[in-house]
Amino acid sequence: MSKGPLTTCFNTTRLNATTFVIREEDFYNDQPLIYVKVFSEPPLLLLSDTGSGGHGLSPSIQLTSLRTYLETFPVSSNSDKPLNPSGTLPYLIICTHCHNDHILGIPDFTTPKCDTTILASSYDPSFITDDLPTHSGCLDLNIPTPTYEVSYWAHHLETITYNSVSLNIQILHTPGHTPDELAWYDSTERHLYVGDTFYELRSPFVLTPIIFPLEGDWVDYMHSLRILYAFIEEQNNKHISALRLKIGCAHITFSVDAADIVAEVQALFMRIIQGKVPVISSTEERGETCDLWMESPEAKYSVQAPRRLVELARKYFSEHPELLVVES
């Protein structure tokens, strides 16, 4: 827990010259990572997701509102100043997808006095607009579903502007974890943010497999990994003298070589689809059997998903074996 004027569930680290990563300690131990990029021109604070909203935390944790934290809490890596003092900067929230640990903080930013734009993927808007309680996971957790409206539905490979000024931010549609999953690329800092598409298994704080809900799709997921790898290679080859692209995930992993991690995850999923990775446990979720795959106790990744998803993927790739390849 961070301590300053108040005890808070947020802990902030500077990621690069313009960007910070906030780790939220939450009731469900998801510990989502929230990325904050500060623009001077145009004046703007970009948020990648909003975390768990402080739901269910102990009353001893005094500051659980992300907006209040951003506007009031002194951050040591920001010269002991809040990231958005007194809320002077408007907000652009990029929703990587609509799961509860990414959207529960949104309501604080939708009050009449808060200047907020909410961006989401245009790939499947109905996943957000229709039955959000189920799709967000809030219904299963028996917690209130946040109410919000998406201000802008972003297209694949679209470059984002704000007040007619380019942010040097590009959106990629990456369905698979959910239909509305997106990634966004900061070309200024050469950092790509991928939400829950993947992340490593371990950190000092949490142990988290790559999790798929019932609404996931492994065929779409493998296609999204190919899109990500091709995009990363294009950017790396375009600027050979520049630093290689880094990736930031929505859990655990916030700055690793982008091409390396995508290739590792592709190879893992190929092995799972080929039946080469053992199932170490199984559970029931909403009437479906979900399996947990892990290669060894020392594995860098594990995967939890409905058994149906891997069965459908196996059928599809048996008919299209040329698509089940590992990038190199």
C-alpha positions as CSV (number, residue, x, y, z in Angstrom):
1,M,0.0,0.0,0.0
2,S,1.2,3.5,-0.8
3,K,1.4,5.9,2.1
4,G,1.3,9.7,1.9
5,P,-1.3,12.0,3.3
6,L,-3.6,8.9,3.2
7,T,-3.2,5.1,2.9
8,T,-4.1,4.0,-0.7
9,C,-4.4,0.9,-2.7
10,F,-2.4,2.3,-5.6
11,N,1.4,2.2,-6.2
12,T,3.0,4.2,-9.0
13,T,6.2,3.7,-10.9
14,R,7.6,5.8,-13.8
15,L,7.7,3.7,-17.0
16,N,9.3,6.2,-19.4
17,A,9.5,10.0,-19.9
18,T,5.7,10.5,-20.3
19,T,4.2,7.4,-18.8
20,F,3.5,5.9,-15.4
21,V,2.3,2.5,-14.4
22,I,-0.1,2.2,-11.4
23,R,-0.5,-1.2,-9.7
24,E,-3.8,-1.5,-7.8
25,E,-4.2,-3.8,-4.9
26,D,-7.8,-5.0,-5.1
27,F,-10.2,-7.2,-3.2
28,Y,-10.0,-10.1,-5.7
29,N,-6.1,-10.0,-5.9
30,D,-6.3,-9.3,-9.7
31,Q,-3.9,-6.4,-9.1
32,P,-4.5,-4.7,-12.5
33,L,-2.0,-2.4,-14.0
34,I,-3.3,1.0,-15.0
35,Y,-1.1,3.1,-17.4
36,V,-1.1,6.9,-17.3
37,K,0.4,9.0,-20.1
38,V,0.7,12.7,-19.6
39,F,0.6,15.0,-22.6
40,S,1.6,18.6,-22.7
41,E,0.3,19.3,-26.2
42,P,-2.6,18.9,-26.3
43,P,-3.0,19.1,-22.5
44,L,-4.4,15.7,-21.6
45,L,-4.1,12.7,-19.3
46,L,-4.5,9.3,-21.0
47,L,-5.6,6.4,-18.9
48,S,-5.3,2.8,-20.1
49,D,-8.2,1.2,-18.1
50,T,-9.4,2.3,-14.6
51,G,-8.9,-0.7,-12.4
52,S,-11.2,-2.3,-9.8
53,G,-12.7,0.8,-8.3
54,G,-11.8,0.0,-4.7
55,H,-14.7,-2.5,-4.4
56,G,-14.6,-4.6,-1.2
57,L,-11.4,-3.2,0.2
58,S,-10.8,-2.8,4.0
59,P,-12.0,0.6,5.5
60,S,-8.5,1.0,6.7
61,I,-7.5,1.8,3.1
62,Q,-8.5,5.4,3.0
63,L,-8.0,6.3,-0.7
64,T,-9.5,3.9,-3.2
65,S,-10.8,6.3,-5.9
66,L,-8.4,6.3,-8.9
67,R,-9.5,9.8,-9.9
68,T,-8.9,11.2,-6.4
69,Y,-5.5,9.5,-6.3
70,L,-4.5,11.0,-9.6
71,E,-5.6,14.5,-8.6
72,T,-4.4,14.6,-5.0
73,F,-1.8,12.0,-4.1
74,P,1.9,13.0,-4.3
75,V,3.9,10.5,-6.4
76,S,7.6,10.2,-5.6
77,S,8.5,9.4,-9.3
78,N,6.7,12.6,-10.3
79,S,8.7,14.9,-8.1
80,D,6.2,14.3,-5.2
81,K,3.4,15.8,-7.2
82,P,0.0,14.3,-8.2
83,L,-0.2,13.0,-11.8
84,N,-3.1,15.4,-12.5
85,P,-3.0,18.1,-9.8
86,S,-6.6,19.3,-9.0
87,G,-7.8,17.6,-12.2
88,T,-6.5,20.4,-14.5
89,L,-6.0,18.0,-17.4
90,P,-9.0,16.4,-19.2
91,Y,-9.1,12.6,-19.4
92,L,-8.9,10.2,-22.3
93,I,-9.7,6.6,-21.1
94,I,-8.7,3.8,-23.4
95,C,-10.7,0.7,-22.4
96,T,-8.6,-2.3,-23.5
97,H,-11.8,-4.4,-22.8
98,C,-14.8,-4.3,-20.5
99,H,-14.0,-6.8,-17.8
100,N,-14.7,-5.6,-14.2
101,D,-11.1,-5.1,-13.1
102,H,-10.6,-2.6,-16.0
103,I,-13.9,-0.6,-15.9
104,L,-15.0,-0.4,-12.2
105,G,-13.1,2.9,-11.8
106,I,-14.9,4.6,-14.7
107,P,-17.8,6.1,-12.7
108,D,-15.6,8.6,-10.9
109,F,-14.6,10.0,-14.3
110,T,-18.2,10.4,-15.6
111,T,-19.4,13.1,-13.2
112,P,-20.7,16.3,-14.8
113,K,-17.6,18.3,-13.7
114,C,-15.1,15.8,-15.2
115,D,-14.0,16.3,-18.8
116,T,-13.7,12.6,-20.0
117,T,-13.6,10.9,-23.3
118,I,-14.0,7.1,-23.3
119,L,-12.5,5.1,-26.2
120,A,-13.2,1.4,-27.0
121,S,-12.8,-1.0,-29.9
122,S,-15.3,-0.8,-32.8
123,Y,-14.7,-4.5,-33.6
124,D,-17.9,-5.6,-31.7
125,P,-19.6,-2.7,-29.9
126,S,-22.5,-4.9,-28.9
127,F,-20.3,-6.8,-26.5
128,I,-20.2,-3.6,-24.4
129,T,-23.6,-2.2,-25.1
130,D,-25.6,-5.5,-24.7
131,D,-25.6,-7.3,-21.4
132,L,-22.6,-5.6,-19.8
133,P,-23.3,-7.1,-16.4
134,T,-22.6,-10.6,-17.8
135,H,-19.8,-9.7,-20.2
136,S,-18.0,-7.6,-17.6
137,G,-18.1,-10.3,-15.0
138,C,-19.9,-8.1,-12.5
139,L,-23.0,-10.3,-12.5
140,D,-21.0,-13.4,-11.5
141,L,-19.3,-11.4,-8.7
142,N,-22.6,-9.9,-7.6
143,I,-21.3,-6.4,-7.7
144,P,-22.9,-3.3,-9.4
145,T,-22.1,-2.9,-13.1
146,P,-20.7,0.6,-13.9
147,T,-22.8,2.7,-16.2
148,Y,-20.9,4.6,-18.9
149,E,-21.2,5.4,-22.6
150,V,-18.3,5.0,-25.0
151,S,-17.5,8.4,-26.6
152,Y,-15.5,7.0,-29.5
153,W,-15.4,3.6,-31.2
154,A,-11.9,3.3,-32.6
155,H,-11.1,1.4,-35.8
156,H,-8.2,-1.0,-36.4
157,L,-4.9,0.7,-37.1
158,E,-6.6,4.1,-36.5
159,T,-4.3,6.9,-35.3
160,I,-6.0,8.9,-32.5
161,T,-6.2,12.6,-32.3
162,Y,-7.5,14.9,-29.6
163,N,-8.7,18.4,-30.4
164,S,-7.4,17.9,-33.9
165,V,-3.9,17.2,-32.6
166,S,-2.3,13.7,-33.2
167,L,-1.4,11.9,-30.0
168,N,0.9,9.5,-31.9
169,I,-1.3,6.7,-30.5
170,Q,-2.4,3.9,-32.8
171,I,-5.2,1.4,-32.0
172,L,-5.1,-2.3,-32.9
173,H,-8.1,-4.6,-32.7
174,T,-7.0,-7.8,-30.9
175,P,-10.1,-9.9,-30.2
176,G,-9.7,-13.3,-28.6
177,H,-9.6,-12.8,-24.8
178,T,-12.9,-10.9,-25.4
179,P,-14.4,-9.6,-28.7
180,D,-13.7,-6.0,-27.6
181,E,-10.1,-6.4,-26.7
182,L,-7.7,-3.8,-28.1
183,A,-4.1,-2.8,-28.0
184,W,-2.6,0.6,-28.4
185,Y,0.8,1.7,-29.5
186,D,2.6,4.8,-28.3
187,S,5.0,5.6,-31.2
188,T,6.7,8.4,-29.2
189,E,7.9,6.0,-26.5
190,R,7.8,2.8,-28.7
191,H,5.7,1.0,-26.1
192,L,2.7,-1.3,-27.0
193,Y,0.0,-1.9,-24.5
194,V,-2.0,-5.2,-24.9
195,G,-4.5,-5.3,-22.0
196,D,-5.3,-8.9,-21.0
197,T,-4.2,-10.6,-24.2
198,F,-1.3,-12.1,-22.3
199,Y,1.1,-11.5,-19.4
200,E,3.6,-13.5,-17.4
201,L,2.6,-15.9,-14.7
202,R,4.5,-14.6,-11.7
203,S,5.4,-11.4,-9.9
204,P,6.3,-10.8,-6.2
205,F,2.7,-9.8,-5.6
206,V,0.4,-12.2,-7.6
207,L,0.2,-15.5,-9.5
208,T,-2.0,-15.1,-12.5
209,P,-2.6,-17.4,-15.5
210,I,-3.7,-16.0,-18.9
211,I,-7.5,-16.3,-18.4
212,F,-10.2,-16.6,-21.0
213,P,-13.9,-16.1,-20.1
214,L,-16.6,-18.1,-21.8
215,E,-16.9,-15.4,-24.5
216,G,-13.3,-15.9,-25.6
217,D,-12.2,-17.3,-28.9
218,W,-8.8,-19.0,-29.5
219,V,-9.1,-18.8,-33.3
220,D,-9.4,-15.1,-33.1
221,Y,-6.8,-15.0,-30.4
222,M,-4.1,-16.8,-32.6
223,H,-5.0,-14.4,-35.4
224,S,-4.5,-11.4,-33.1
225,L,-1.1,-12.7,-32.0
226,R,-0.1,-12.8,-35.7
227,I,-1.3,-9.3,-36.1
228,L,0.7,-8.1,-33.1
229,Y,3.8,-9.9,-34.2
230,A,3.7,-8.5,-37.7
231,F,3.1,-5.0,-36.3
232,I,6.0,-5.2,-33.9
233,E,8.4,-6.5,-36.6
234,E,7.3,-3.7,-38.9
235,Q,8.0,-1.1,-36.3
236,N,11.3,-2.7,-35.3
237,N,12.5,-3.0,-38.9
238,K,11.4,0.5,-39.8
239,H,13.6,2.1,-37.1
240,I,16.5,-0.4,-36.7
241,S,18.6,2.1,-34.9
242,A,15.9,2.9,-32.3
243,L,15.2,0.9,-29.2
244,R,13.2,-2.3,-29.8
245,L,9.5,-2.1,-29.0
246,K,8.5,-2.9,-25.4
247,I,5.1,-4.3,-24.3
248,G,3.0,-3.4,-21.3
249,C,0.3,-5.8,-20.2
250,A,-2.7,-5.2,-17.9
251,H,-1.3,-7.6,-15.2
252,I,2.2,-8.3,-13.9
253,T,4.2,-7.5,-17.1
254,F,4.8,-3.9,-17.9
255,S,8.1,-3.5,-19.9
256,V,9.5,-6.5,-21.8
257,D,10.7,-7.0,-25.4
258,A,7.6,-7.1,-27.5
259,A,8.7,-9.5,-30.2
260,D,10.1,-12.0,-27.7
261,I,7.0,-12.2,-25.5
262,V,4.5,-12.5,-28.5
263,A,6.6,-15.3,-30.0
264,E,6.7,-17.1,-26.6
265,V,3.0,-16.9,-26.1
266,Q,2.3,-18.0,-29.7
267,A,4.5,-21.1,-29.2
268,L,2.8,-21.9,-25.9
269,F,-0.7,-21.8,-27.5
270,M,0.4,-23.9,-30.4
271,R,1.7,-26.5,-28.0
272,I,-1.6,-26.4,-26.1
273,I,-3.6,-26.8,-29.3
274,Q,-1.4,-29.7,-30.3
275,G,-2.0,-31.4,-27.0
276,K,1.6,-31.1,-25.8
277,V,0.8,-29.2,-22.5
278,P,-0.8,-31.0,-19.6
279,V,-4.0,-29.9,-17.9
280,I,-3.2,-29.6,-14.2
281,S,-6.6,-28.8,-12.9
282,S,-10.2,-28.2,-13.9
283,T,-13.1,-26.1,-12.6
284,E,-16.7,-25.3,-13.5
285,E,-17.7,-21.8,-14.6
286,R,-21.3,-20.9,-15.6
287,G,-21.9,-24.5,-16.4
288,E,-18.8,-25.1,-18.5
289,T,-15.6,-27.0,-17.7
290,C,-12.5,-24.8,-17.6
291,D,-9.0,-26.2,-17.7
292,L,-5.7,-24.9,-16.5
293,W,-2.6,-25.7,-18.6
294,M,0.9,-25.3,-17.3
295,E,4.1,-27.0,-18.6
296,S,6.0,-27.1,-15.3
297,P,6.1,-25.5,-11.8
298,E,8.8,-23.2,-13.1
299,A,6.8,-22.2,-16.3
300,K,6.8,-18.6,-17.4
301,Y,3.1,-18.7,-18.4
302,S,0.0,-20.7,-17.7
303,V,-3.5,-20.6,-19.4
304,Q,-7.0,-21.0,-18.0
305,A,-9.9,-21.3,-20.4
306,P,-13.1,-23.1,-21.2
307,R,-12.3,-26.6,-22.6
308,R,-14.7,-25.8,-25.5
309,L,-12.3,-23.1,-26.7
310,V,-9.3,-25.4,-27.2
311,E,-11.6,-28.1,-28.8
312,L,-12.9,-25.6,-31.3
313,A,-9.3,-24.3,-32.0
314,R,-8.1,-27.9,-32.5
315,K,-10.8,-28.5,-35.1
316,Y,-10.1,-25.3,-36.9
317,F,-6.3,-25.6,-37.1
318,S,-6.6,-29.3,-38.1
319,E,-8.3,-27.9,-41.2
320,H,-5.9,-25.0,-41.5
321,P,-2.5,-26.3,-40.3
322,E,-0.7,-23.6,-42.2
323,L,-2.0,-21.0,-39.8
324,L,-0.6,-22.7,-36.7
325,V,2.9,-21.3,-36.9
326,V,5.3,-19.7,-34.5
327,E,6.9,-16.4,-35.5
328,S,10.7,-16.2,-35.7
